Structure formats: structure tokens, C-alpha cells
Amino acid sequence: MKPARSHALDVGLIALAGLLQWLPLPAYWIENGYANGIYAALARTFVPLANATPFTIGDVLLVTIVLGVMAYWILGWRRTSGSRRTRALKLTLRTAAIAAFIVVWFDAAWALNYRRAPIVQRVAFDPVRVCAHNVTAFGAQIVTGLNATAPAAHAEHPSEAEMESALAQAEEPVLRRLGDSGSIAVSRPKRTMFDPWFAKAGIGGQWDPFAYETLLNAEFLPFERPFALAHEWGHVAGFGDESDANLIAALTTLRSKDAFIRYSGLFWAYGFLPDADRRRLHVSPLVRADLIAARQRFLRTYDRRLSAMQWYVYDKYLRANRVPAGVVSYSLFLQVLVGTPLDSAGLPVARPVDGRTSAAAAVFGLTFLGVKRIQPLIHLR
């Protein structure tokens, strides 16, 4: 390839990546053409392949890309003609083109889902319902459920396969109610070489759209895993907002007939309650022991400074991808849960996606709930 053509391709890739971030796409096409069309077909194809792969594909991809870029610079510096400045500019342009290709890949593979209508626009959310009385009643319901479910949850010891099967059965109706037309893509959790980073930074899990893999913190206690996995499956289903993924996880686990899964949802929901409610409501000794165990597990390797850096960067990433609340969005699901009526099957009452309820409506009770006081012990991605 001639140098001029090579540079034109590089510039074209960079321009395409920028255009995709700016280009407005019709909401109807995002929902039906992409989320329930192109992306759904990709997930149905690649998630089973990722499940069948005995190693973590994302780790291999990342190492390959990093080593490949390093090798390109070393070899390219030797082979490229011109002054040091000219060589540096040529190599930088090609590296920027590689980064642009990854951005385009990311958008095509999953990230256009960030443009889907948020769940608060899909359900009969009423911000007036997010009042002190209802929030207090919701907290009491969570604690009552925790205390009542704990003995049965501790008596059960489902295998990972049994848990995943029961979780999928509970989550599929939730996803269908919220707008997904296909069957749930059961992405089995894998470990990653970044497990130490997850533990230190307070990361609970991640959906990797480059490899179509779900990663979970390897240090999770058994009863923490169902909610965390349901959260990631919300991302697998094409819901990018963290509040939406948390809401999907809560609806899934709280409606499950499996005591172990239901306990996981109650346990995580308790962590998002306002501090005042958690101090006022009393959990049983069995639940308290689990809370202490989870906190000890979390603090064993947690690094506050590393976590602050990690979540600062992720906050900027979320805001850049049309999640205006940033990492605060993790907490907003509680308000949507309180402010949305559920039917007899534990599914949210739906409304047509017409845009009349903005995502900002979910922030109605934010000051009342106290964002800084309802951060959970660990985050999910």
C-alpha cells in the first residue's frame, strides 16, 4: 500500500470513529434494528462460543493488542524513513487509527446500546411514589425478606449450573417486559487476570463486549454472585446504563422462586438503602454474619486510592456514553424500583416508549435518598 493511501485509511478510520460518536441515530432503529436486531444476533452467535472457550478471550485479546502495538512501534521506528519527528508522527497516526478501529468495533459490537431508551421510560414510573413513606416501607420489606429468607438460603447449596439455570428463568420475563424480543443469552462468568485489580478497586464484575464474556470478581461470596451475575446479564441483553442493569438484577432476583437467588437480591438491595433505614431496621444474626463476612471480604484487599482513581475514570466514561449521572447511576435503580408498580408476577408495569418520562425523572428522590449514603460495598460494570 502506498503511503498516501495508508494515511488516508488511517484518517478515514479516525473520522469514522468520531462520526459515530456524533451521528444521531433514530430511536426506533436503535431499539429494533440494533438492540433487537444486529446486536441480538451477535450475542446469540458469540456468547455460546465464548462460553465454550476454556480460557478468558478478553485477556488474550488485550495482551495481543498491547504487545502488537509495542512491536509495531519498535519495528516501525526502525523501518520508517525520515526524521525522528516524521517517524513519530507517522507511528502516532497509525496508533490513533488502531484506537479508532477499536472504538468502531466497540460501538458496533455493543456500545450503541447506550442510546436505547432507559428503563424509566419503559415502565410506569411515577416520581411522586418516591416519598419518605414508600422508601421506608420498601426498606422494611427488604429487611423482613432478608430475615425470613436467610435460613432457607443457607440451607440450599445449588451448583453454579443450577443457579445459572434458575437465574435465567427468572430474568428472561423481566427482559421481555422491558423490550427484548429474543431469548436470554446466558453468559457464563469467567475469571480474569485482572482479578487482583477488581478486588483492589472495588469492581464486582464486567461485561466484555469485545469478547462477549462475563467477568465476575473471583472473591465474591456465594450469596453475592446471583445478583452480580443478573446485573451483567442485563448488560448482555443490551442495557448499558448501570442503573438499568441494577434494576434488572433486582427485579430478577427478588421475583425468583429460588430462596438462594432471592436472598442475593435482598442482600444487595439492603446495601443500597439509606443509612438511616439500615440503622433503624434490625437484621437477624444470620444476616448480620453475612454482612460482616461480605465487608471483611471487601476490605481485605480494597485500596481506597486505587478505587477512587478507577471510579473517577469510569464516571467520565459513563458520562461520555450518554449516562449523565455517571457512577451515581448505580443508585438510581432503587428510586425506579420504589416508584414503579409491579404486577402479580413481580414484573414492572410497562408503558409504551414515547419519551414522555425523561431519564431525569428518576433523579426526583435523589436528594432525599442521599446519593453518598447509598453506595454499595462494591460496584459492577
N, C-alpha and C positions, 0 to 999 in steps of 0.2 A: 504494500500500500504506500502511495506517495505521501510525503509529509503533509502536504496541504490537505489531502483527503483525510488523513489521520486526525489532523487538528480539527477539521470540520466535523468529523464524527464526535470528537470529544466535546466540542462546543454544542453540538446538537443534543447530546445526552444531558448536558448541564441545563440547557434551555428547556428540554422536555421535563426534567425533574422540577424546575421552577414553575413551569406552566401548570403541572398537575396540582401544585400546592395552591395556585391562584385560581385555576379554572373552576367556575361554578358549574355544578352538575345537577340536573333535575332530581328532586327528592324522590319522584316516582321511580326513576331509573336506578337510583342508589338502592332503594328498597327491593325492587323486583328484578331489575336487570343485573345488579351486582350482588347484594347481600343474599338474595334468594335465587340468584342465577349463577353468575360466574364464580363468585366466592364459594357458594354452597357446593358446586360441582368440584372445585379444587379441594375443599375439605373432605368430601366423600371419597375422593381419589387418594389423597396423600396422607390423611390421618391413619387409615389402616396400614399403609406402607410404613409409616413411622412407628406404629405400634409393633410391627413385625421385625423391626430392626433392633438387634440386641444391644447396640450402643447408642449414645446420645448424638444424633446427627448434627444438632446445632453446635456442639462443642467442636466437632470435626470441621464444620463449615467456617467457624470463627478462626480457628487455628490456621486453616488453609488460606483464608483471605489475608490474615495478618502476615503470615510468612511469605505469601505471594507478593504482597505489596513491598515488604522489606527486600525480597530478592529482586523485584523489579527495579527498585532504587539502586541497589548495589550494582547490578549488571547494567542497568540503563545509564548510570553515571559513567561507566567505563566506555560504553559503546556510543553514547550520544556525542556528536561533534559540537564545536562552538565553545564560547567562553563559559566560565563557571555560572555566570548569571543566566546565560541562554539555556544551558543544560538544566539548571534548577527550575526555570520557568516551564520548559517542556515536560519535565517529570511531574511538576506540580499540577500542570494542566491535565495530564493523563490520570493522576491520582484523583483529582477532582471529578473527572469523568467516571472513574470507578465508583466513587462515592455517590455520584448522581445515578448510576445504574442501580446501585443498592437501594436508593430512595425510590426509584421507579418500581423495582422489584417489590419493595415493602408495600407501596401503595396498591399495586396490582394483586399482591398475594393476600392482603388483609386490611391495610390501613384505610381504605376508602370506607370501611365500616364506621369510622369515626363520624362520617357525615350522615349516618342514619338518624331518624327521629329518635330522641331519647325516650326512655320508658315512661317518663312522667307525661309525655304527650300521648301515650298509647293506653293509659289506664284512667279510670275515673277519679283521678287525684283531686282532692279539694283541700286547699291550704287552710281553710277555716277549721278543718278537723285536727290540725296540728296545734292543739291548745294544751294548756297545763294539765287539764283533767284527763285528756286522752293519752298524753305521754305518760302520765303517772299510772294510768290503768294498764297501758301497754307494758310498762316496766314490771308491774305486779304480776301480770300474766306470764311474762318471761321467767321470773323467779319462781313462781308457782310451778310452771312447767319443768324448770330445771330440777327442783327438789323432788317432783313426782317421778320424773323420767330417769334420774340418776341410778337408782338401784337396778332397773331393767337394763339400762345401757351398760352398766358394769358387769352384769351377768352374761351379756352377749359378747361373743368373740368371733365376729364374722371374718372370713378371709378377705383379702383385698379384692378378689374377683367377685365375691358375694356382695361386698359393699358397693363396688362399682356398678353391678347389675341393678341393685336396689336403688341406687342414686340416679341412674339413668332413667329408671321407670318413673321416679318422682319428678325429674327435671323435664322430660320431654313434653308433658302437658303444659308446663309453665312457658317453655319456649314457643310452643304453638299458640298459646294465648297471646303472647307478646309479638307475634308476627312472623315467626319462622315457619315455613311450609314443609320443610323436609324433616327427616328423622334425625335424632341427635347423633352427633359424631363423638363417639366415646374415645377420647384421647387419654390413653393410659399414662399415668405420671412416671417420669423418669428422674434419675439423679443427674446432676451436672457437676463438672469440675469446679463450678463456681459455688458449690455448697458452702464452703467457708465464708465466702463473701455474703451469701444470703444470710447466714447466721449473724455475722458481724453487723451488717447493715440493716437488719430487721426486715428482710424480704421473705415473704411467705411462699411465693410461687410466681410463675411466669408462663405465659403462653408465647411460644416462639413461632411466629408466622412464617419465618424463613424455612424452618424445618418441619412445621406442622406437628410440634411436640409440646406437651405439657410438662413443666418442671415444677416440683414441689420441694420445699425445704425438707431435707432429709431428717432433721431433728424434731419435726412435728410429733407430738404425742398422738397415739391412735385416734382419740376422740376429736382431735383438731383437724384431721385430714378430710372428712367428708365435706365440710363447709368450704374448705380451701379448694378442694377439687371441683366442687359445684361452681365456685367463683370462676375458676379458669375455664370450665366448660361454657360459662356464659360468654367468655371471650371467643372460644372456639366457635360458638354459634353466631358470632359476628356482632356482638355488642361490645363496643370499645370503651365506653365510659365506665370508670371504676365503680361509681355508684350503681349503675345498671347491673354490673356483674355481681356486686354485693347483694343487690335486691333479688336477683335471680337465685343466688345461693341461699338467701334467707327463705324465700318462698319455697324452694325445693326441699330444703332440709326440714323446715317447720311443718310441711304438709306430709312428710314421709311417714309411712306406717311402721318403719323400722325404728325402734327405740334408740339404737346406737347413732343413726344418722340424725334423728330428730334432736337428740341431746347435743350433737355437734352444733346444730343451728342455734339452739337455745344458748349454748355456751358462748358462741361468738356474738350473738345479739346482746347478751349481757355485757360484753366488753365495750359495746357502743352506747350503753345507757349513760345518761348524765350522772356525774359523780354523786350528786345529791340523792338520786334514787338508789344508787348502789349502796350508799351508806345507810339509807333508811330501811331497805329491804334486806331480809336475812336469808342467807342460803344455808342449806344443810351442811353438816360436817363433811359429807362425802363430796359435795360440790366444792366446798371451800378447799378441800385437799387437792382437787383437780386444779383450782385456780392457783394455788400455791405452786403446784408442780409445773404448770404452764409458765408461770412467771419465772421460776427458777431456771427452767429450760431456756427461756428467752434471754435472761440476763447472764447466763453462763458465758456466752461468747459475744454479747452485744457490745458494740463500740459506738458511743454516742456521737463522737465527732465524725466518724465514717458514715454513720446513718444520716446525720444532718447534711453532709455533702451529697450523699446518694439521693435523698428526697428533695433537696434543692434542685438538682439536675432533673429529676423526674417530674417535679412540679412544672418546670419550664417546658419540658417535653409535652406534657398533657395540655398546657395552655396553647402551645404551638399547634396542637392537633384538635383544636375546636372543643376543648374541655375547659371552659373559662374558670371553673372553681379550682383547677389544679388538683393537688393531693387532698384538698378538703373534700373533694367529691366522694371519697371513701365513706364519709359520714352522712352524706345526704340521703342515702338509701333508707335510713331509719325514719326520716320525715315522710318519704313517699310511702313507706310501709304503714305508718300511722295514719296518713291522710288518704289512703285508698281502701275502699270496701272490698272484702273478699267474698266469694261465693261459697256454697256448701262444700266444694271440693278443695277449698283453700287457695283458689286461683283469683287473681285480681280481676275486678270487673273492668271490662275493656271499653274503650271508646274509639271511634274512627280517628285515624291520624289526620287531623285537619289543621294542626298548628295553632289552635286557639289557646292552648295552655303552653306557655313557654317554659323552657328548662329553668328559667329564673324563678318560676313559681315555687319550685322545690326548696328555694332558699328562704321561704316565708318564715319558718320557725328557727332559722339558723342562729339568730342572736339569743333566742330563748333557750335553745338546747345547749349552746356554748360549744363552739367548734373545738377549742383547745381542750375541752374536758371530756370529749367522747372519742379521743383517738384510741384505737385498739392497741394491744401489745405488739402486734406485728402486721405488716402490710402485705398486700397481694398485688400482683401486676397482671 
